[in-house]
């Protein structure tokens, strides 16, 4: 499953929370206002109450004239205000009136045709001047003008009926604006807050096996995530200590083994010639090569700054000359071929000689003591070691480079040689691959990376 974005989860939840809280706040304010209106704490009277009741009640009679149907609001107003008065007119000349219209308003009622909405208050100097409302409204009887006094109070039902309009006209636009602001601003804020975590992740991606002592930065990491980063740093520290102990053990073991291996080789060389002497010399050579490779890996593990130009042809020639007597004694022919006089790579000459020596030694062990062992240097920066043995099955060509893996159980060796060769090649930016030789035997190929710049070999 694709990981979910923490940034957008925070943005979505913040936007939802803000919208919910804003809606509840406005609704609570609206309900409080309604309660206060009903209690008469905000306004003693709701001036449009009569006009609203008449608007809901006016209909047409059978002859097309104007009439009122009895509604609960209209009944309440009539019972509470015996002095109720109003004048209702339409554009066709129909008129409906009730009660005694104040003379001040009766005189101007006909002149209000072009007034859409107004509040009328006559002679404010009087102690109780009459007041009224005039408004053109859309009703069940069509568009009519209502002129009436200001009576009544706001009913709870009518107040609640206006809540959807309040939501659409006030709450919803505010929610949309705040949501848009949240979607725009919150990602920026969250990304800035997560900047330290991104730096720690970038540092973690650069950690490799040859880089020890690396710690993830804690300076700008959010305090909620700091324990996780600190735990990772502690784990990296423990791994560094464990690796250092492992490396020190291998180095010490390799140093300690060199002396008894040298003594063993000297004593074997003094034996009389024969098959047993040949086998013992092969085993002693293998031990010497392995100890040398462990020391080379320790030295190369410190860095590749000391790499210099190395001639692969010269390296291969020296290894062939050193191991040819051992190959002849084991019943092999030895052959050396090269396409160019010099093939130069950047590397460590000693470790490359050790790696090639291990491949030739591997061919001596598994070549069935027949045929020719060929060492060949190609002009595309490869060294091949081929034998005429039984070869390596295709399904085993990847596994043979794993530590302690042996092609034949009970065979000679500890299964570390090819893994060490692969490690040396990786330090040089290349790799080792297994293939089939033209004769059907095994062909081990040391492949070096393409040269970025031409190298010159100092002779």
C-alpha positions as CSV (number, residue, x, y, z in Angstrom):
1,X,0.0,0.0,0.0
2,X,1.2,3.5,-0.8
3,X,2.1,5.4,2.4
4,X,-0.3,8.1,3.4
5,X,0.9,11.7,3.5
6,X,1.2,13.0,7.1
7,X,1.1,16.6,5.8
8,X,-2.2,16.2,4.0
9,X,-3.7,14.2,6.9
10,X,-2.9,17.1,9.2
11,X,-4.3,19.6,6.6
12,X,-7.5,17.7,6.2
13,X,-8.1,17.2,9.9
14,X,-7.3,20.9,10.7
15,X,-9.7,22.1,7.9
16,X,-12.5,19.7,9.1
17,X,-12.0,20.7,12.7
18,X,-12.1,24.4,11.9
19,X,-15.2,24.0,9.7
20,X,-17.0,22.1,12.5
21,X,-16.0,24.5,15.2
22,X,-17.0,27.5,13.2
23,X,-20.4,26.0,12.3
24,X,-21.1,25.1,15.9
25,X,-20.0,28.6,17.1
26,X,-22.3,30.4,14.6
27,X,-25.2,28.1,15.3
28,X,-24.8,28.6,19.1
29,X,-24.7,32.3,18.6
30,X,-27.8,32.1,16.4
31,X,-29.7,30.0,18.9
32,X,-28.7,32.4,21.7
33,X,-29.9,35.3,19.7
34,X,-33.2,33.6,19.1
35,X,-33.7,32.8,22.8
36,X,-32.9,36.4,23.7
37,X,-35.3,37.7,21.1
38,X,-38.0,35.4,22.4
39,X,-37.3,36.6,25.9
40,X,-37.4,40.2,24.8
41,X,-33.9,40.9,25.9
42,X,-32.6,42.1,22.5
43,X,-35.8,43.7,21.1
44,X,-39.1,44.4,22.7
45,X,-40.9,43.8,19.5
46,X,-40.2,42.2,16.1
47,X,-41.4,44.9,13.8
48,X,-41.9,42.6,10.7
49,X,-43.9,40.1,12.6
50,X,-47.3,41.4,11.2
51,X,-46.0,41.8,7.7
52,X,-44.6,38.2,7.8
53,X,-47.9,36.8,9.1
54,X,-49.9,38.7,6.4
55,X,-47.5,37.5,3.7
56,X,-48.1,33.9,4.6
57,X,-51.9,34.3,4.9
58,X,-52.9,36.3,1.8
59,X,-54.4,34.2,-1.1
60,X,-56.9,34.7,-3.9
61,X,-60.6,34.1,-3.5
62,X,-62.8,32.4,-6.2
63,X,-63.3,35.7,-8.0
64,X,-59.6,36.5,-8.1
65,X,-59.7,39.1,-5.3
66,X,-57.5,39.2,-2.3
67,X,-58.4,37.4,0.9
68,X,-56.8,36.0,4.1
69,X,-56.7,32.5,5.3
70,X,-56.6,31.9,9.0
71,X,-53.1,31.0,10.1
72,X,-51.8,30.5,13.6
73,X,-49.5,33.5,13.4
74,X,-52.4,35.7,12.1
75,X,-54.7,34.5,14.8
76,X,-52.2,35.2,17.5
77,X,-51.6,38.8,16.3
78,X,-55.4,39.4,16.0
79,X,-55.9,38.2,19.5
80,X,-53.0,40.1,21.0
81,X,-53.5,43.3,19.1
82,X,-57.2,44.3,18.7
83,X,-56.0,47.5,17.0
84,X,-54.4,45.6,14.1
85,X,-54.6,47.4,10.8
86,X,-53.3,46.7,7.3
87,X,-53.8,47.5,3.6
88,X,-53.0,44.9,1.0
89,X,-53.0,45.9,-2.7
90,X,-51.9,44.2,-5.9
91,X,-50.9,45.5,-9.3
92,X,-54.4,44.8,-10.8
93,X,-56.2,47.2,-8.4
94,X,-57.5,44.6,-5.9
95,X,-57.4,45.8,-2.3
96,X,-57.8,44.2,1.1
97,X,-57.8,46.2,4.4
98,X,-58.7,45.6,8.0
99,X,-58.8,47.8,11.1
100,X,-58.5,51.6,11.3
101,X,-55.6,52.9,9.3
102,X,-54.0,55.9,10.9
103,X,-55.1,59.0,9.0
104,X,-51.5,60.0,8.5
105,X,-50.8,56.8,6.5
106,X,-54.3,56.6,4.8
107,X,-53.6,59.9,3.1
108,X,-50.4,58.6,1.5
109,X,-51.2,54.9,0.9
110,X,-52.0,55.5,-2.8
111,X,-48.7,57.4,-3.3
112,X,-46.6,54.4,-2.2
113,X,-46.9,52.3,-5.4
114,X,-43.2,52.9,-6.4
115,X,-41.8,52.3,-2.8
116,X,-40.5,48.7,-2.6
117,X,-39.6,48.7,1.1
118,X,-39.8,51.4,3.8
119,X,-40.4,52.0,7.5
120,X,-42.8,54.8,8.2
121,X,-42.8,56.9,11.4
122,X,-45.0,59.9,11.6
123,X,-44.2,63.1,13.6
124,X,-41.5,61.8,15.9
125,X,-42.2,64.8,18.2
126,X,-45.4,63.2,19.5
127,X,-45.4,61.0,22.6
128,X,-46.5,57.9,20.8
129,X,-46.3,58.5,17.0
130,X,-47.8,55.8,14.8
131,X,-45.4,53.7,12.9
132,X,-45.8,51.3,10.0
133,X,-44.1,49.2,7.4
134,X,-44.7,49.1,3.6
135,X,-43.2,46.4,1.4
136,X,-43.8,44.7,-1.9
137,X,-43.6,40.9,-1.4
138,X,-44.2,37.7,-3.3
139,X,-47.1,35.6,-1.9
140,X,-49.4,32.8,-2.8
141,X,-51.7,35.5,-4.4
142,X,-48.8,36.9,-6.4
143,X,-46.9,40.1,-5.9
144,X,-48.7,42.4,-3.5
145,X,-47.9,45.5,-1.4
146,X,-48.5,45.3,2.3
147,X,-48.9,48.4,4.5
148,X,-49.3,47.6,8.2
149,X,-48.4,48.6,11.7
150,X,-45.4,47.2,13.6
151,X,-46.8,44.6,16.0
152,X,-45.9,41.2,17.4
153,X,-42.8,39.3,18.5
154,X,-40.5,36.9,16.7
155,X,-41.7,33.3,16.9
156,X,-39.3,30.4,17.5
157,X,-40.5,28.6,14.3
158,X,-39.9,31.7,12.1
159,X,-36.5,32.2,13.7
160,X,-35.5,28.6,13.0
161,X,-36.9,28.8,9.5
162,X,-34.3,31.5,8.8
163,X,-31.4,29.3,10.0
164,X,-30.7,27.7,6.5
165,X,-30.5,31.2,5.0
166,X,-28.1,32.2,7.7
167,X,-26.0,29.1,7.0
168,X,-26.0,29.6,3.2
169,X,-25.4,33.4,3.4
170,X,-23.0,33.6,6.3
171,X,-21.7,30.4,7.7
172,X,-21.0,28.5,4.4
173,X,-19.0,31.4,2.8
174,X,-16.9,31.7,5.9
175,X,-16.3,27.9,6.0
176,X,-15.2,27.9,2.4
177,X,-12.8,30.8,2.9
178,X,-11.3,29.3,6.0
179,X,-11.0,25.9,4.3
180,X,-9.2,27.5,1.3
181,X,-6.9,29.4,3.6
182,X,-6.2,26.2,5.5
183,X,-5.4,24.3,2.4
184,X,-3.0,27.0,1.2
185,X,-1.4,28.0,4.4
186,X,-1.3,24.8,6.5
187,X,0.8,22.7,4.0
188,X,3.4,25.5,4.1
189,X,3.4,25.6,7.9
190,X,3.5,21.8,8.2
191,X,6.3,21.5,5.7
192,X,8.4,24.1,7.6
193,X,7.6,22.2,10.8
194,X,8.7,18.9,9.2
195,X,11.9,20.5,7.6
196,X,14.1,18.9,10.2
197,X,12.6,15.5,9.7
198,X,13.3,15.8,5.9
199,X,16.9,16.7,6.7
200,X,17.2,13.7,8.9
201,X,15.8,11.4,6.2
202,X,18.2,12.8,3.6
203,X,21.1,12.1,5.9
204,X,19.8,8.6,6.5
205,X,19.8,7.9,2.8
206,X,23.5,8.8,2.6
207,X,24.4,6.2,5.3
208,X,26.4,3.3,3.8
209,X,28.4,0.4,5.1
210,X,31.6,2.3,4.5
211,X,30.4,5.4,6.4
212,X,30.5,4.9,10.1
213,X,30.0,7.4,12.9
214,X,27.2,9.1,11.1
215,X,24.4,10.5,13.2
216,X,21.0,12.0,12.1
217,X,20.6,15.7,12.9
218,X,18.3,16.6,15.8
219,X,18.5,20.4,15.7
220,X,15.3,21.0,13.7
221,X,13.4,17.8,14.3
222,X,9.9,18.2,15.9
223,X,10.0,17.3,19.6
224,X,7.4,14.6,19.1
225,X,9.7,12.8,16.6
226,X,12.9,13.5,18.4
227,X,12.8,10.3,20.5
228,X,12.5,8.2,17.3
229,X,15.5,10.0,15.7
230,X,17.5,9.6,18.9
231,X,16.7,5.9,19.1
232,X,17.9,5.5,15.5
233,X,21.1,7.4,16.4
234,X,21.7,5.1,19.4
235,X,21.1,2.1,17.1
236,X,23.6,3.4,14.6
237,X,26.1,3.9,17.4
238,X,25.7,0.3,18.6
239,X,26.1,-0.9,15.0
240,X,29.3,1.1,14.6
241,X,30.7,-0.4,17.8
242,X,29.8,-3.9,16.7
243,X,31.3,-3.4,13.3
244,X,34.5,-2.0,14.7
245,X,34.8,-5.1,17.0
246,X,34.2,-7.4,14.1
247,X,36.7,-5.6,11.9
248,X,39.3,-5.6,14.7
249,X,38.8,-9.3,15.2
250,X,39.3,-10.1,11.5
251,X,42.4,-8.0,11.3
252,X,43.9,-9.5,14.5
253,X,43.0,-13.0,13.3
254,X,44.6,-12.4,9.9
255,X,47.8,-11.0,11.4
256,X,48.0,-14.0,13.8
257,X,47.5,-16.5,11.0
258,X,50.2,-15.2,8.8
259,X,53.0,-16.6,10.9
260,X,51.8,-20.2,11.3
261,X,50.8,-20.2,7.6
262,X,54.3,-19.2,6.6
263,X,55.8,-21.9,8.9
264,X,53.4,-24.5,7.5
265,X,54.3,-23.6,3.9
266,X,58.0,-23.8,4.6
267,X,57.6,-27.3,6.2
268,X,55.4,-28.5,3.4
269,X,58.0,-27.3,0.8
270,X,60.6,-29.5,2.5
271,X,58.6,-32.7,1.9
272,X,59.3,-35.1,-0.8
273,X,57.4,-34.5,-4.1
274,X,54.1,-36.3,-4.5
275,X,50.3,-35.9,-4.6
276,X,50.1,-35.3,-0.9
277,X,52.7,-32.5,-1.0
278,X,50.7,-30.9,-3.9
279,X,47.5,-30.9,-1.9
280,X,49.1,-29.5,1.1
281,X,50.8,-26.7,-0.9
282,X,47.4,-25.9,-2.4
283,X,45.8,-25.7,1.0
284,X,48.6,-23.6,2.4
285,X,48.4,-21.2,-0.5
286,X,44.6,-20.9,0.0
287,X,45.1,-20.0,3.6
288,X,47.7,-17.4,2.8
289,X,45.5,-15.8,0.1
290,X,42.6,-15.6,2.5
291,X,44.6,-14.0,5.3
292,X,46.0,-11.5,2.8
293,X,42.5,-10.7,1.5
294,X,41.3,-10.0,5.0
295,X,44.1,-7.6,5.6
296,X,43.5,-5.9,2.2
297,X,39.8,-5.5,3.0
298,X,40.7,-3.9,6.3
299,X,43.1,-1.5,4.6
300,X,40.7,-0.6,1.7
301,X,37.8,-0.1,4.2
302,X,39.6,3.0,5.4
303,X,38.8,4.6,2.0
304,X,39.7,4.6,-1.7
305,X,41.7,7.9,-1.7
306,X,44.9,5.9,-2.1
307,X,43.8,4.3,-5.4
308,X,46.3,4.7,-8.3
309,X,46.6,3.5,-11.9
310,X,47.0,-0.2,-12.1
311,X,47.9,-2.2,-15.2
312,X,45.6,-5.3,-15.3
313,X,47.9,-7.0,-17.8
314,X,50.8,-6.7,-15.4
315,X,48.7,-7.9,-12.5
316,X,47.5,-11.0,-14.4
317,X,51.0,-11.8,-15.6
318,X,52.4,-11.8,-12.1
319,X,49.6,-14.0,-10.7
320,X,50.0,-16.5,-13.6
321,X,53.8,-16.7,-13.0
322,X,53.3,-17.2,-9.2
323,X,50.6,-20.0,-9.6
324,X,51.8,-21.7,-12.7
325,X,54.1,-24.2,-10.8
326,X,51.2,-25.1,-8.5
327,X,48.9,-25.6,-11.6
328,X,51.4,-27.8,-13.4
329,X,51.8,-29.9,-10.2
330,X,48.1,-30.3,-10.0
331,X,47.9,-31.6,-13.6
332,X,46.8,-28.4,-15.5
333,X,48.1,-26.4,-18.3
334,X,48.3,-22.7,-17.8
335,X,47.6,-20.1,-20.4
336,X,47.7,-16.3,-20.4
337,X,46.2,-14.0,-23.0
338,X,45.7,-10.3,-23.4
339,X,44.3,-8.1,-26.2
340,X,46.3,-5.0,-25.4
341,X,49.7,-4.5,-23.9
342,X,48.3,-2.4,-21.1
343,X,44.8,-2.1,-19.7
344,X,44.8,0.6,-16.9
345,X,42.2,1.0,-14.1
346,X,42.1,3.0,-10.9
347,X,42.6,0.7,-7.9
348,X,44.8,-1.0,-5.3
349,X,47.3,-3.3,-6.9
350,X,47.9,-5.6,-4.0
351,X,44.2,-6.3,-3.3
352,X,43.5,-6.9,-7.0
353,X,46.4,-9.4,-7.2
354,X,44.9,-11.2,-4.2
355,X,41.5,-11.3,-5.8
356,X,42.8,-12.7,-9.0
357,X,44.9,-15.2,-7.1
358,X,41.8,-16.4,-5.3
359,X,39.9,-16.9,-8.6
360,X,42.9,-18.9,-10.1
361,X,43.0,-20.9,-6.8
362,X,39.3,-21.5,-7.2
363,X,39.8,-22.9,-10.7
364,X,42.6,-25.2,-9.4
365,X,40.2,-26.6,-6.8
366,X,37.2,-27.1,-9.1
367,X,38.7,-27.7,-12.5
368,X,38.7,-31.5,-12.1
369,X,42.5,-31.5,-12.5
370,X,42.3,-31.6,-16.3
371,X,42.6,-29.3,-19.2
372,X,43.8,-25.7,-19.3
373,X,43.3,-22.8,-16.9
374,X,43.1,-19.6,-19.0
375,X,43.7,-16.1,-17.6
376,X,42.6,-13.5,-20.1
377,X,42.6,-9.7,-20.0
378,X,40.3,-7.9,-22.4
379,X,40.5,-4.4,-23.7
380,X,37.1,-3.6,-22.1
381,X,38.6,-3.7,-18.6
382,X,37.8,-7.3,-17.7
383,X,39.9,-10.2,-16.4
384,X,38.6,-13.8,-17.1
385,X,39.6,-17.0,-15.4
386,X,38.3,-20.0,-17.3
387,X,38.8,-23.8,-16.7
388,X,37.7,-27.0,-18.4
389,X,35.9,-28.5,-15.4
390,X,32.2,-29.3,-15.0
391,X,31.1,-25.6,-14.8
392,X,28.6,-23.9,-12.6
393,X,24.8,-24.5,-13.0
394,X,23.0,-21.3,-14.0
395,X,20.8,-21.4,-10.8
396,X,23.9,-21.4,-8.6
397,X,25.8,-18.5,-10.3
398,X,24.4,-15.9,-7.9
399,X,24.6,-17.9,-4.7
400,X,28.3,-18.9,-5.0
401,X,29.2,-15.3,-4.0
402,X,27.4,-15.5,-0.7
403,X,29.5,-16.1,2.4
404,X,30.0,-19.7,3.4
405,X,28.2,-21.0,0.3
406,X,29.8,-24.0,-1.3
407,X,28.9,-25.5,-4.7
408,X,29.5,-29.0,-3.4
409,X,29.0,-30.0,0.2
410,X,32.0,-31.4,1.8
411,X,34.3,-29.7,-0.7
412,X,37.5,-27.9,0.1
413,X,37.5,-24.4,1.5
414,X,35.3,-22.4,3.8
415,X,33.2,-20.7,1.2
416,X,34.6,-17.2,1.8
417,X,36.9,-16.8,-1.1
418,X,34.4,-15.6,-3.8
419,X,32.7,-13.3,-1.3
420,X,36.0,-11.6,-0.5
421,X,36.7,-11.2,-4.2
422,X,33.3,-9.7,-4.7
423,X,33.9,-7.3,-1.8
424,X,37.2,-6.2,-3.3
425,X,35.6,-5.6,-6.7
426,X,32.8,-3.6,-5.2
427,X,35.3,-1.4,-3.4
428,X,36.7,-0.8,-6.9
429,X,33.3,0.1,-8.3
430,X,33.0,-3.2,-10.2
431,X,31.8,-6.7,-9.7
432,X,32.5,-10.4,-10.2
433,X,30.2,-12.6,-12.4
434,X,30.1,-16.3,-13.2
435,X,29.6,-17.5,-16.7
436,X,30.1,-20.6,-18.9
437,X,33.4,-21.1,-20.6
438,X,33.5,-22.2,-24.3
439,X,34.8,-25.6,-23.2
440,X,31.8,-26.0,-20.8
441,X,33.7,-25.2,-17.7
442,X,33.4,-22.2,-15.4
443,X,34.4,-18.7,-16.4
444,X,34.8,-16.1,-13.6
445,X,34.9,-12.6,-14.8
446,X,36.2,-9.5,-12.9
447,X,34.4,-6.5,-14.4
448,X,35.7,-3.0,-13.8
449,X,33.6,0.2,-14.4
450,X,34.1,2.3,-17.5
451,X,36.9,4.8,-17.2
452,X,35.6,8.4,-16.6
453,X,38.9,9.9,-17.6
454,X,41.8,8.3,-19.4
455,X,44.4,6.9,-17.0
456,X,48.1,6.7,-17.6
457,X,50.3,4.0,-16.1
458,X,53.7,5.0,-14.9
459,X,56.3,2.4,-15.9
